[in-house]
Amino acid sequence: MSKFNNKFVLQKAKNSKHTLKNIFKRIEGRKELIVISIVFSFIGIGLYLFASIAFGQIIQFFFVPKISWDENGLGNTAFLRFLTGGYSWDDPRAFIISIFIILVCYLVYCLSQTCQNILMISISQKTSAKLRKEVFEKLQKMPISYFDTHQSGDLMSRMTNDIDSLSQGLTQSLSQFIQSIITVFISFVIMIVMSSFITLIAIVILPLLMSASVIFIKKAQPYFFKQQEKIGDLNGYIEEMISGQKMANLLNKQDFVANKFFNLNNDIVKTSIISQTYSGFMFPWFSFVSNIILLVVSCIAVAFALNNIIAGGVGGFDGSGKITIAFLGTFPLLVRNLINPISQLLSTMNVVQQGIAGAERVFEIINLVEPKDKKDAKELTNVKGHVQFKNVNFGYTPETLNLKNANIDAKPGQIIAIVGPTGAGKTTIINLLTKFYNYNSGQIFIDNNEITDIKEKSWKDNISIVLQDTYLFTETIKENIRYGNLDATDEEVIEAAKIANAHHFIMQFENGYDTVLTSNGKDLSQGQRQLLAIARAVISKSNILILDEATSSVDTRTEVNIQSAILRLMKGRTSFVIAHRLSTIKNADQILVINDGTIIERGNHKSLLKIKNGFYAKLYNSQFKNNVIADE
């Protein structure tokens, strides 16, 4: 692999052909629009080339004066009579009619190209919309473990920036490709008819034009791919820094953040300059070689005309095969019509390559293999809430086990508290219980059904969770609560809020339950946010409840309010509580003490305090002895 400034390794697109194949699969559903687009192109380009031929014929007609219809040597008098309205060369009406016909041809060409461009825009935008839908749906199906290892900003960049790049590439390249193929084909056929010999000379020179362009394209491609990656990195950093702006400000790290942004931004500049420079080489080279071809063809045509050499065709359409003024006026235009579409197509290659690079990053997500239920997976019905862990082992990485030989037996309606120091494995148990991660070995049961035998949606429908950091959507308070059960009525939403002790503060807002929350409920206190999360759990009516340090970030008075709501919420449900303050779990049916991934003690509050030099006893006594809240 080659390196750029010794800072990052260039990476080529893994499989451009496969990526293009995937793109065109998404376009197949719009075949009728492509067919219509091709028809418009044929009509417009056909008339454009007709105007080019007419232009040569009119030059012959008007600049070889005082030749009668029978003596003009052009043979095709019907064609000229149509162009000139049957008037002679010295009649002004002949000139006016011929110019009018050519202008009409150009106007129809313009309209047809406009219609084709509209169709291409429609195709590209609908294809992009389909890709965005596929990416978003795929991300909804991916496990939490995937998001833990991928920057949200980079994923957002793939859905927006990369798909937009693909859309621009499709809009420009599809339209240009269709027009180019048709123009080259029709021009080539007419040129062969006029002079097969001179046409072959032009065709032989043409590969010289293409060879250098292909080299430039190959050189630019890995830089376009790296450019898209770097844009994703920058977007990820921007998203992270905007979310953490308060912390960066508090730690006085604005300069550090700005410098890192500068470096990431500068990486994009460097890759963009090189990719665009390589692509930029193509057009001036193409222009130079195109002019050489035109010069060679014109010189050969003049030489043939001066020496009355047969050109290997019908020449100026007089049937003699000789070079005429009409030929000299028409053939160079056809040569340019043959070369220009290729030039225009190659000039869009920077956009196309950027689109392919973006598409490849998009298909990396679309082609992800999401977790799937077993074929014989079943629905959970009449859940009682009997949860069991049997010899469960799990590690976030292959090298380290974060949970070792865990055994838990939670009877229906019991409260299971999990305590231990930071990094002991408390949250790991919750991650396995919610199926955020799959365990390495052992078994987890709910009502004697192993979780791998249960449909994931059915499993999660029977679990409610209240996290330490509640997330609130940009919706009304009512709809935020209703996320726990989308079929809940307004009356059920209000009842859930009352159970969660949230109704009183909600009604203090001017719009009550219709108050729109923004920026993750920034206008609410942490306690209010937690109460809404509890209301969301209440309305889900699931029989298994998880409370992940739900009161750790609030003051003691607010905690009392939340605790009373939690007690009502836990009633009749199997509840797993990660405890921050040990005083809140005195009445738990079981307390699991975990350290270094192993459950080292279990029992109720009183029995654990009786264990001499017990871990729980030391932990509990240290909190009250020092009159502080220990960080677990």
VEXDREN-2710 file (C-alpha; in Angstrom, 1 decimal):
% VEXDREN-2710
k/r/px/py/pz
1/MET/0.0/0.0/0.0
2/SER/1.1/3.5/-0.7
3/LYS/1.2/6.2/1.9
4/PHE/0.3/9.9/2.0
5/ASN/2.3/12.2/4.1
6/ASN/3.1/9.2/6.3
7/LYS/-0.1/9.9/8.3
8/PHE/-2.5/7.4/6.8
9/VAL/-2.6/4.5/4.5
10/LEU/-4.4/4.8/1.2
11/GLN/-7.1/2.2/0.6
12/LYS/-8.6/1.5/-2.8
13/ALA/-12.2/0.8/-3.3
14/LYS/-12.6/-2.9/-2.5
15/ASN/-14.7/-3.9/-5.4
16/SER/-16.0/-1.1/-7.6
17/LYS/-17.6/-3.5/-10.1
18/HIS/-19.6/-5.1/-7.3
19/THR/-20.6/-1.7/-5.9
20/LEU/-21.8/-0.5/-9.3
21/LYS/-23.8/-3.8/-9.7
22/ASN/-25.5/-3.1/-6.3
23/ILE/-26.3/0.5/-7.4
24/PHE/-27.9/-0.6/-10.7
25/LYS/-29.9/-3.2/-8.8
26/ARG/-31.5/-0.3/-7.0
27/ILE/-32.2/1.4/-10.3
28/GLU/-33.9/-1.6/-11.9
29/GLY/-37.2/-0.6/-10.5
30/ARG/-37.1/2.5/-12.6
31/LYS/-36.5/0.9/-15.9
32/GLU/-39.5/2.7/-17.6
33/LEU/-38.0/6.1/-16.7
34/ILE/-34.6/5.0/-18.2
35/VAL/-36.4/3.8/-21.4
36/ILE/-38.2/7.2/-21.7
37/SER/-34.9/9.0/-21.0
38/ILE/-33.2/7.0/-23.8
39/VAL/-36.1/7.9/-26.2
40/PHE/-35.6/11.6/-25.4
41/SER/-31.9/11.3/-26.0
42/PHE/-32.4/9.6/-29.4
43/ILE/-34.8/12.3/-30.5
44/GLY/-32.7/15.2/-29.2
45/ILE/-29.3/13.9/-30.3
46/GLY/-30.7/12.7/-33.7
47/LEU/-32.0/16.2/-34.4
48/TYR/-28.8/17.7/-33.2
49/LEU/-26.7/15.6/-35.6
50/PHE/-29.3/16.2/-38.3
51/ALA/-28.6/20.0/-37.8
52/SER/-24.9/19.3/-38.2
53/ILE/-25.4/17.5/-41.5
54/ALA/-27.8/20.3/-42.6
55/PHE/-25.2/22.9/-41.7
56/GLY/-22.7/21.3/-44.1
57/GLN/-25.2/20.9/-46.9
58/ILE/-26.3/24.6/-46.6
59/ILE/-22.7/25.7/-46.8
60/GLN/-22.4/23.8/-50.0
61/PHE/-25.6/25.2/-51.3
62/PHE/-25.0/28.9/-50.5
63/PHE/-21.3/29.1/-51.1
64/VAL/-21.1/27.4/-54.5
65/PRO/-23.1/30.1/-56.3
66/LYS/-25.2/30.0/-59.5
67/ILE/-25.5/26.3/-59.6
68/SER/-28.9/25.0/-60.5
69/TRP/-30.7/22.2/-58.6
70/ASP/-29.7/19.7/-61.2
71/GLU/-26.1/20.8/-61.4
72/ASN/-25.2/21.4/-57.7
73/GLY/-23.5/18.0/-57.5
74/LEU/-25.2/17.2/-54.2
75/GLY/-27.5/14.6/-55.6
76/ASN/-30.0/14.7/-52.7
77/THR/-32.2/17.5/-54.0
78/ALA/-35.2/16.4/-51.9
79/PHE/-33.1/17.0/-48.7
80/LEU/-32.0/20.4/-49.9
81/ARG/-35.5/21.4/-51.1
82/PHE/-36.7/20.5/-47.5
83/LEU/-34.0/22.7/-45.9
84/THR/-34.5/25.7/-48.2
85/GLY/-38.2/25.4/-49.0
86/GLY/-37.4/24.8/-52.6
87/TYR/-36.1/28.3/-53.2
88/SER/-32.8/28.9/-55.1
89/TRP/-29.5/29.9/-53.4
90/ASP/-30.0/33.6/-54.2
91/ASP/-33.5/33.8/-52.6
92/PRO/-33.4/35.2/-49.0
93/ARG/-36.3/32.9/-48.1
94/ALA/-34.1/29.9/-48.7
95/PHE/-31.6/31.1/-46.1
96/ILE/-34.3/32.1/-43.6
97/ILE/-36.0/28.7/-43.9
98/SER/-32.8/26.7/-43.5
99/ILE/-31.7/28.7/-40.5
100/PHE/-35.2/28.3/-38.9
101/ILE/-35.1/24.5/-39.4
102/ILE/-31.7/24.3/-37.7
103/LEU/-32.8/26.4/-34.8
104/VAL/-35.9/24.2/-34.3
105/CYS/-33.6/21.2/-34.2
106/TYR/-31.4/22.8/-31.6
107/LEU/-34.5/23.9/-29.6
108/VAL/-35.9/20.3/-29.6
109/TYR/-32.5/19.0/-28.6
110/CYS/-32.4/21.5/-25.7
111/LEU/-35.9/20.4/-24.6
112/SER/-35.2/16.7/-24.9
113/GLN/-32.0/17.1/-22.8
114/THR/-34.0/19.0/-20.2
115/CYS/-36.6/16.3/-20.0
116/GLN/-33.9/13.6/-19.8
117/ASN/-32.1/15.5/-17.0
118/ILE/-35.4/15.7/-15.0
119/LEU/-35.9/12.0/-15.4
120/MET/-32.3/11.3/-14.3
121/ILE/-32.7/13.6/-11.2
122/SER/-35.9/11.6/-10.4
123/ILE/-34.1/8.3/-10.7
124/SER/-31.1/9.4/-8.6
125/GLN/-33.1/10.9/-5.9
126/LYS/-35.5/7.9/-5.6
127/THR/-32.5/5.6/-5.6
128/SER/-30.8/7.7/-2.9
129/ALA/-34.0/7.6/-0.8
130/LYS/-34.2/3.9/-1.2
131/LEU/-30.6/3.5/0.0
132/ARG/-31.2/5.8/3.0
133/LYS/-34.2/3.7/3.9
134/GLU/-32.1/0.5/3.6
135/VAL/-29.3/1.9/5.7
136/PHE/-31.6/3.2/8.4
137/GLU/-33.5/0.0/8.6
138/LYS/-30.3/-2.0/8.8
139/LEU/-29.0/0.1/11.6
140/GLN/-32.3/-0.4/13.5
141/LYS/-31.6/-4.2/13.4
142/MET/-28.0/-4.1/14.5
143/PRO/-27.1/-5.0/18.1
144/ILE/-25.9/-2.3/20.6
145/SER/-22.5/-3.9/20.3
146/TYR/-22.2/-2.6/16.8
147/PHE/-22.8/1.0/17.9
148/ASP/-20.3/0.7/20.7
149/THR/-17.6/0.2/18.2
150/HIS/-18.6/2.7/15.5
151/GLN/-18.8/6.5/15.7
152/SER/-22.3/7.8/15.4
153/GLY/-21.0/10.8/13.4
154/ASP/-19.4/8.4/10.9
155/LEU/-22.7/6.4/10.6
156/MET/-24.6/9.7/10.1
157/SER/-22.0/10.7/7.4
158/ARG/-22.7/7.5/5.5
159/MET/-26.4/8.2/5.5
160/THR/-26.1/11.8/4.4
161/ASN/-22.8/12.8/2.9
162/ASP/-21.9/9.5/1.2
163/ILE/-25.4/9.0/-0.2
164/ASP/-25.5/12.6/-1.4
165/SER/-22.2/12.0/-3.2
166/LEU/-23.7/8.9/-4.8
167/SER/-26.8/10.9/-5.8
168/GLN/-24.7/13.6/-7.5
169/GLY/-22.7/10.9/-9.3
170/LEU/-25.9/9.2/-10.5
171/THR/-27.5/12.5/-11.7
172/GLN/-24.4/13.5/-13.7
173/SER/-23.1/10.2/-14.9
174/LEU/-26.3/8.4/-15.8
175/SER/-27.5/11.2/-18.0
176/GLN/-24.1/11.8/-19.5
177/PHE/-23.6/8.1/-20.1
178/ILE/-26.8/7.7/-22.0
179/GLN/-26.2/10.8/-24.0
180/SER/-22.6/9.9/-24.7
181/ILE/-23.4/6.3/-25.9
182/ILE/-26.1/7.5/-28.3
183/THR/-24.1/10.5/-29.6
184/VAL/-21.0/8.4/-30.2
185/PHE/-23.0/5.6/-31.9
186/ILE/-25.0/7.9/-34.2
187/SER/-21.9/10.1/-35.0
188/PHE/-19.8/7.0/-35.8
189/VAL/-22.4/5.6/-38.1
190/ILE/-22.7/8.8/-40.1
191/MET/-19.0/9.3/-40.2
192/ILE/-18.5/5.7/-41.6
193/VAL/-21.2/6.5/-44.2
194/MET/-19.4/9.7/-45.2
195/SER/-15.9/8.4/-45.1
196/SER/-14.9/5.0/-43.7
197/PHE/-11.2/5.7/-44.3
198/ILE/-10.9/9.0/-42.5
199/THR/-13.2/7.7/-39.7
200/LEU/-10.8/4.7/-39.1
201/ILE/-7.9/7.1/-38.9
202/ALA/-9.7/9.1/-36.2
203/ILE/-10.6/5.9/-34.3
204/VAL/-7.0/4.7/-34.3
205/ILE/-5.9/7.9/-32.7
206/LEU/-8.7/7.8/-30.1
207/PRO/-7.0/5.2/-27.7
208/LEU/-4.2/7.7/-27.2
209/LEU/-6.9/9.9/-25.7
210/MET/-8.1/7.2/-23.4
211/SER/-4.9/5.7/-22.1
212/ALA/-3.7/8.6/-20.0
213/SER/-7.2/9.3/-18.7
214/VAL/-7.5/5.7/-17.4
215/ILE/-4.1/6.2/-15.6
216/PHE/-5.4/9.5/-14.0
217/ILE/-8.6/7.7/-12.9
218/LYS/-6.8/4.9/-11.2
219/LYS/-4.4/7.3/-9.4
220/ALA/-7.3/9.4/-8.1
221/GLN/-9.6/6.5/-6.9
222/PRO/-7.9/5.6/-3.6
223/TYR/-7.8/9.3/-2.7
224/PHE/-11.5/9.7/-3.3
225/PHE/-12.1/6.7/-1.0
226/LYS/-9.9/8.1/1.7
227/GLN/-11.6/11.5/1.3
228/GLN/-14.9/9.9/2.2
229/GLU/-13.4/8.2/5.2
230/LYS/-11.9/11.4/6.4
231/ILE/-15.2/13.2/6.0
232/GLY/-16.8/10.5/8.1
233/ASP/-14.1/10.9/10.8
234/LEU/-14.6/14.7/10.8
235/ASN/-18.4/14.3/11.1
236/GLY/-17.9/11.9/13.9
237/TYR/-15.6/14.3/15.8
238/ILE/-18.0/17.2/15.2
239/GLU/-20.9/15.2/16.6
240/GLU/-18.9/14.1/19.6
241/MET/-17.6/17.6/20.4
242/ILE/-21.0/19.3/20.0
243/SER/-22.5/16.7/22.4
244/GLY/-19.6/17.2/24.8
245/GLN/-19.2/21.0/24.4
246/LYS/-20.1/21.7/28.0
247/MET/-17.4/19.4/29.3
248/ALA/-14.8/20.7/26.9
249/ASN/-15.6/24.2/28.1
250/LEU/-15.4/23.2/31.8
251/LEU/-12.1/21.6/31.3
252/ASN/-10.8/24.6/29.3
253/LYS/-9.9/22.4/26.4
254/GLN/-11.3/24.5/23.6
255/ASP/-7.8/25.0/22.0
256/PHE/-7.1/21.3/22.1
257/VAL/-10.5/20.5/20.5
258/ALA/-9.9/23.2/17.9
259/ASN/-6.4/21.9/17.0
260/LYS/-7.7/18.3/16.6
261/PHE/-10.5/19.6/14.4
262/PHE/-7.9/21.5/12.3
263/ASN/-5.9/18.3/11.8
264/LEU/-9.0/16.3/10.8
265/ASN/-10.1/19.1/8.5
266/ASN/-6.6/19.5/7.0
267/ASP/-6.6/15.7/6.2
268/ILE/-9.7/16.2/4.1
269/VAL/-8.1/19.2/2.3
270/LYS/-5.0/17.1/1.5
271/THR/-6.8/14.1/0.1
272/SER/-9.3/16.4/-1.8
273/ILE/-6.4/18.3/-3.5
274/ILE/-4.7/15.2/-4.7
275/SER/-7.9/13.4/-5.9
276/GLN/-9.2/16.5/-7.6
277/THR/-5.8/17.3/-9.1
278/TYR/-5.5/13.8/-10.7
279/SER/-9.0/14.1/-12.0
280/GLY/-8.3/17.6/-13.2
281/PHE/-5.4/16.3/-15.4
282/MET/-7.9/14.5/-17.6
283/PHE/-9.7/17.4/-19.1
284/PRO/-6.8/19.4/-20.4
285/TRP/-5.1/16.3/-21.7
286/PHE/-8.4/15.2/-23.4
287/SER/-8.8/18.7/-24.9
288/PHE/-5.2/18.6/-26.3
289/VAL/-5.6/15.2/-27.9
290/SER/-9.1/16.1/-29.2
291/ASN/-7.7/19.1/-31.0
292/ILE/-4.8/16.9/-32.5
293/ILE/-7.4/14.5/-33.8
294/LEU/-9.4/17.3/-35.4
295/LEU/-6.3/18.8/-36.9
296/VAL/-5.2/15.4/-38.4
297/VAL/-8.7/14.7/-39.7
298/SER/-9.1/18.1/-41.3
299/CYS/-5.6/18.0/-42.9
300/ILE/-6.3/14.6/-44.4
301/ALA/-9.7/15.7/-45.6
302/VAL/-8.2/18.8/-47.3
303/ALA/-5.5/16.7/-48.8
304/PHE/-8.1/14.3/-50.2
305/ALA/-10.1/17.2/-51.6
306/LEU/-7.1/18.9/-53.3
307/ASN/-6.1/15.6/-54.9
308/ASN/-9.7/14.4/-55.8
309/ILE/-9.0/11.2/-53.7
310/ILE/-12.0/9.0/-53.0
311/ALA/-12.7/9.1/-49.3
312/GLY/-14.3/5.6/-48.9
313/GLY/-17.9/6.7/-48.5
314/VAL/-20.5/9.1/-49.9
315/GLY/-18.4/12.1/-49.1
316/GLY/-20.6/15.2/-49.0
317/PHE/-23.6/13.0/-49.7
318/ASP/-23.3/13.4/-53.4
319/GLY/-22.6/9.7/-53.9
320/SER/-19.2/10.2/-55.5
321/GLY/-17.1/9.6/-52.4
322/LYS/-15.2/12.8/-53.0
323/ILE/-14.5/15.4/-50.3
324/THR/-16.8/18.4/-50.9
325/ILE/-17.4/21.6/-49.1
326/ALA/-20.4/20.0/-47.4
327/PHE/-18.0/17.2/-46.1
328/LEU/-15.5/19.8/-44.8
329/GLY/-18.3/21.6/-43.0
330/THR/-19.9/18.5/-41.5
331/PHE/-17.2/15.9/-40.8
332/PRO/-15.2/17.9/-38.2
333/LEU/-18.5/18.6/-36.4
334/LEU/-19.2/14.9/-36.3
335/VAL/-15.6/14.2/-35.1
336/ARG/-16.1/16.6/-32.3
337/ASN/-19.5/15.0/-31.5
338/LEU/-17.7/11.7/-31.3
339/ILE/-15.0/13.0/-29.0
340/ASN/-16.8/15.5/-26.8
341/PRO/-19.2/13.0/-25.1
342/ILE/-16.2/10.9/-24.1
343/SER/-14.5/14.1/-22.8
344/GLN/-17.6/15.2/-20.9
345/LEU/-18.0/11.7/-19.4
346/LEU/-14.5/11.6/-18.2
347/SER/-14.8/15.1/-16.8
348/THR/-17.5/13.9/-14.5
349/MET/-15.2/11.0/-13.2
350/ASN/-14.3/12.9/-10.1
351/VAL/-17.9/13.1/-9.1
352/VAL/-18.5/9.5/-10.2
353/GLN/-15.5/8.2/-8.2
354/GLN/-16.5/10.1/-5.2
355/GLY/-20.0/8.6/-5.6
356/ILE/-18.6/5.1/-5.9
357/ALA/-16.4/5.6/-2.8
358/GLY/-19.5/6.8/-0.9
359/ALA/-21.6/4.0/-2.2
360/GLU/-19.1/1.4/-1.0
361/ARG/-19.2/2.8/2.5
362/VAL/-23.0/2.8/2.3
363/PHE/-23.1/-0.9/1.2
364/GLU/-20.7/-1.8/4.0
365/ILE/-23.7/-1.1/6.3
366/ILE/-26.4/-2.5/4.0
367/ASN/-24.4/-5.8/3.7
368/LEU/-24.0/-6.2/7.5
369/VAL/-25.4/-9.4/8.8
370/GLU/-27.9/-8.6/11.5
371/PRO/-28.8/-11.0/14.3
372/LYS/-31.6/-13.2/13.3
373/ASP/-34.0/-15.4/15.3
374/LYS/-33.8/-19.1/15.1
375/LYS/-36.2/-20.6/12.6
376/ASP/-38.2/-22.3/15.4
377/ALA/-38.0/-19.2/17.7
378/LYS/-41.2/-18.7/19.6
379/GLU/-43.2/-15.8/21.1
380/LEU/-43.3/-15.2/24.8
381/THR/-46.9/-15.4/26.2
382/ASN/-48.2/-15.1/29.7
383/VAL/-44.8/-14.1/31.1
384/LYS/-44.5/-14.6/34.8
385/GLY/-40.9/-13.2/35.1
386/HIS/-38.8/-16.2/36.3
387/VAL/-35.3/-15.3/35.2
388/GLN/-32.3/-17.6/35.5
389/PHE/-28.6/-17.4/34.7
390/LYS/-26.8/-20.7/34.6
391/ASN/-23.0/-20.8/34.4
392/VAL/-23.0/-17.7/32.1
393/ASN/-19.6/-16.5/30.8
394/PHE/-19.1/-13.4/28.8
395/GLY/-16.3/-11.1/27.5
396/TYR/-16.4/-7.9/25.5
397/THR/-13.1/-9.1/23.9
398/PRO/-11.8/-12.6/23.4
399/GLU/-8.9/-12.0/25.8
400/THR/-10.9/-11.1/28.9
401/LEU/-14.0/-12.4/30.6
402/ASN/-16.1/-9.7/32.2
403/LEU/-18.6/-12.2/33.7
404/LYS/-17.5/-15.6/35.0
405/ASN/-19.7/-18.5/35.7
406/ALA/-22.7/-16.4/36.8
407/ASN/-25.7/-18.1/38.4
408/ILE/-28.8/-16.1/39.2
409/ASP/-32.3/-17.3/40.1
410/ALA/-34.9/-14.5/40.2
411/LYS/-38.4/-15.7/41.1
412/PRO/-41.4/-13.9/39.7
413/GLY/-42.0/-10.6/41.5
414/GLN/-38.6/-10.6/43.3
415/ILE/-36.3/-7.6/43.6
416/ILE/-32.7/-8.5/42.7
417/ALA/-30.1/-5.9/43.6
418/ILE/-26.7/-5.9/42.0
419/VAL/-23.9/-4.1/43.8
420/GLY/-20.1/-3.9/43.4
421/PRO/-17.3/-1.5/42.5
422/THR/-16.8/0.2/39.1
423/GLY/-16.0/-2.2/36.4
424/ALA/-17.1/-5.3/38.5
425/GLY/-19.6/-6.5/35.9
426/LYS/-22.9/-5.1/37.1
427/THR/-23.8/-3.5/33.8
428/THR/-22.6/-6.6/31.9
429/ILE/-25.4/-8.6/33.5
430/ILE/-27.9/-6.0/32.3
431/ASN/-26.4/-6.0/28.8
432/LEU/-26.9/-9.8/28.6
433/LEU/-30.4/-9.7/30.1
434/THR/-31.5/-7.1/27.5
435/LYS/-29.7/-9.0/24.7
436/PHE/-27.5/-6.1/23.9
437/TYR/-24.8/-8.7/23.8
438/ASN/-24.8/-12.4/23.4
439/TYR/-23.0/-14.5/26.1
440/ASN/-20.1/-16.8/25.3
441/SER/-21.3/-19.8/27.2
442/GLY/-24.0/-20.9/29.6
443/GLN/-27.7/-20.3/29.5
444/ILE/-30.2/-17.6/30.3
445/PHE/-33.8/-18.5/30.8
446/ILE/-37.1/-16.6/31.2
447/ASP/-39.9/-18.9/32.5
448/ASN/-37.8/-21.9/31.5
449/ASN/-37.4/-20.6/27.9
450/GLU/-33.8/-20.2/26.8
451/ILE/-33.4/-16.7/25.3
452/THR/-31.9/-17.9/22.1
453/ASP/-35.1/-19.9/21.5
454/ILE/-37.2/-16.7/21.9
455/LYS/-37.9/-14.1/19.2
456/GLU/-35.9/-11.0/20.1
457/LYS/-38.8/-8.6/19.7
458/SER/-40.9/-10.8/21.9
459/TRP/-38.1/-10.9/24.5
460/LYS/-37.6/-7.1/24.5
461/ASP/-41.4/-6.4/24.6
462/ASN/-41.4/-8.1/28.0
463/ILE/-38.6/-6.0/29.5
464/SER/-38.7/-2.4/30.7
465/ILE/-35.5/-0.5/31.5
466/VAL/-34.8/2.8/33.3
467/LEU/-31.2/4.0/32.7
468/GLN/-29.1/6.4/34.7
469/ASP/-28.9/8.6/31.6
470/THR/-32.4/8.9/30.2
471/TYR/-32.8/9.8/26.6
472/LEU/-35.8/11.9/25.5
473/PHE/-36.8/12.3/21.9
474/THR/-37.7/15.6/20.2
475/GLU/-41.4/15.0/20.7
476/THR/-44.1/16.0/23.0
477/ILE/-44.0/14.7/26.6
478/LYS/-47.0/12.6/25.8
479/GLU/-45.3/10.9/22.9
480/ASN/-42.1/10.4/24.9
481/ILE/-44.0/8.5/27.5
482/ARG/-46.0/6.6/24.8
483/TYR/-42.7/5.2/23.4
484/GLY/-43.1/2.5/26.1
485/ASN/-46.3/1.4/24.4
486/LEU/-47.2/3.0/21.1
487/ASP/-50.8/1.7/21.3
488/ALA/-51.4/3.4/24.7
489/THR/-54.3/5.9/24.9
490/ASP/-53.9/9.4/26.2
491/GLU/-55.7/8.3/29.4
492/GLU/-53.1/5.5/29.9
493/VAL/-50.3/8.0/29.4
494/ILE/-51.7/10.3/32.0
495/GLU/-52.2/7.4/34.4
496/ALA/-48.6/6.2/33.9
497/ALA/-47.4/9.7/34.6
498/LYS/-49.4/9.9/37.9
499/ILE/-47.9/6.5/39.0
500/ALA/-44.4/7.9/38.2
501/ASN/-45.0/11.1/40.2
502/ALA/-44.6/13.1/37.0
503/HIS/-48.1/14.4/36.4
504/HIS/-47.7/17.4/38.7
505/PHE/-44.6/18.9/37.1
506/ILE/-45.9/18.1/33.6
507/MET/-49.1/20.1/34.3
508/GLN/-47.0/23.1/35.3
509/PHE/-46.0/23.6/31.6
510/GLU/-48.2/25.8/29.6
511/ASN/-49.0/23.1/27.1
512/GLY/-48.9/20.2/29.6
513/TYR/-48.5/16.8/28.0
514/ASP/-48.3/18.5/24.6
515/THR/-45.1/20.4/25.5
516/VAL/-42.4/19.6/22.9
517/LEU/-39.1/18.5/24.4
518/THR/-35.9/19.3/22.5
519/SER/-32.2/18.5/22.8
520/ASN/-32.8/15.4/25.0
521/GLY/-35.1/17.4/27.3
522/LYS/-32.5/20.0/28.2
523/ASP/-35.2/22.2/29.9
524/LEU/-36.0/19.4/32.4
525/SER/-34.0/18.6/35.6
526/GLN/-32.3/15.2/35.9
527/GLY/-35.0/14.1/38.3
528/GLN/-37.9/15.1/36.0
529/ARG/-36.2/13.2/33.2
530/GLN/-36.0/10.1/35.3
531/LEU/-39.7/10.4/36.3
532/LEU/-40.6/10.5/32.6
533/ALA/-38.4/7.4/32.0
534/ILE/-40.3/5.7/34.9
535/ALA/-43.6/6.6/33.3
536/ARG/-42.4/5.1/30.0
537/ALA/-41.6/1.9/31.9
538/VAL/-45.0/1.9/33.6
539/ILE/-46.9/2.2/30.4
540/SER/-45.0/-0.7/28.8
541/LYS/-46.7/-3.1/31.3
542/SER/-43.8/-5.6/31.0
543/ASN/-43.2/-8.1/33.8
544/ILE/-39.5/-7.7/34.0
545/LEU/-37.9/-4.4/35.0
546/ILE/-34.3/-3.2/35.0
547/LEU/-33.2/-0.1/36.9
548/ASP/-29.7/0.9/36.1
549/GLU/-28.6/3.3/38.8
550/ALA/-31.8/5.3/38.2
551/THR/-31.3/7.6/41.2
552/SER/-27.5/8.1/41.2
553/SER/-27.6/11.6/39.6
554/VAL/-30.2/13.3/41.8
555/ASP/-30.3/14.9/45.2
556/THR/-31.7/13.1/48.2
557/ARG/-35.0/14.9/48.2
558/THR/-35.6/14.1/44.5
559/GLU/-34.5/10.6/45.2
560/VAL/-37.3/10.1/47.7
561/ASN/-39.8/11.2/45.1
562/ILE/-38.3/8.9/42.5
563/GLN/-38.0/6.0/45.0
564/SER/-41.7/6.1/45.7
565/ALA/-42.4/6.0/42.0
566/ILE/-40.0/3.1/41.6
567/LEU/-41.7/1.1/44.4
568/ARG/-45.0/1.5/42.6
569/LEU/-43.4/0.5/39.3
570/MET/-41.7/-2.6/40.8
571/LYS/-44.9/-3.9/42.3
572/GLY/-45.6/-7.4/40.9
573/ARG/-42.6/-7.3/38.5
574/THR/-39.3/-9.1/38.6
575/SER/-36.9/-6.3/39.1
576/PHE/-33.1/-6.0/38.6
577/VAL/-31.7/-3.0/40.4
578/ILE/-28.1/-1.8/40.0
579/ALA/-27.7/0.1/43.2
580/HIS/-25.7/3.3/43.7
581/ARG/-26.8/4.0/47.2
582/LEU/-26.9/0.8/49.2
583/SER/-29.5/2.3/51.5
584/THR/-32.1/2.0/48.7
585/ILE/-31.8/-1.8/48.4
586/LYS/-32.4/-2.9/52.0
587/ASN/-35.7/-4.5/51.1
588/ALA/-34.4/-6.4/48.1
589/ASP/-35.2/-10.1/48.0
590/GLN/-31.7/-10.9/46.8
591/ILE/-28.6/-8.8/46.8
592/LEU/-25.8/-10.0/44.4
593/VAL/-22.3/-8.7/45.2
594/ILE/-20.1/-8.8/42.2
595/ASN/-16.4/-8.1/41.9
596/ASP/-14.0/-8.7/39.0
597/GLY/-16.8/-10.4/37.0
598/THR/-17.6/-12.9/39.7
599/ILE/-20.6/-13.1/42.0
600/ILE/-18.8/-13.4/45.4
601/GLU/-21.7/-12.9/47.8
602/ARG/-25.5/-13.3/47.7
603/GLY/-28.3/-13.0/50.2
604/ASN/-30.6/-10.3/51.7
605/HIS/-29.4/-7.2/53.4
606/LYS/-29.4/-8.6/56.9
607/SER/-27.7/-11.9/56.0
608/LEU/-24.9/-10.1/54.1
609/LEU/-24.2/-7.8/56.9
610/LYS/-23.6/-10.8/59.2
611/ILE/-20.8/-12.1/57.0
612/LYS/-17.6/-11.4/58.9
613/ASN/-15.3/-9.3/56.8
614/GLY/-17.8/-9.6/54.0
615/PHE/-17.4/-7.4/50.9
616/TYR/-21.0/-6.1/51.1
617/ALA/-20.7/-5.3/54.8
618/LYS/-17.5/-3.3/54.2
619/LEU/-19.0/-1.5/51.3
620/TYR/-22.2/-0.7/53.2
621/ASN/-20.5/0.5/56.4
622/SER/-18.0/2.6/54.5
623/GLN/-20.8/4.7/53.0
624/PHE/-22.3/5.6/56.3
625/LYS/-19.1/5.7/58.3
626/ASN/-17.6/8.4/56.0
627/ASN/-21.1/10.0/55.5
628/VAL/-20.5/10.0/51.8
629/ILE/-21.9/8.2/48.8
630/ALA/-19.3/5.8/47.5
631/ASP/-18.9/5.7/43.7
632/GLU/-19.7/2.2/42.6
END
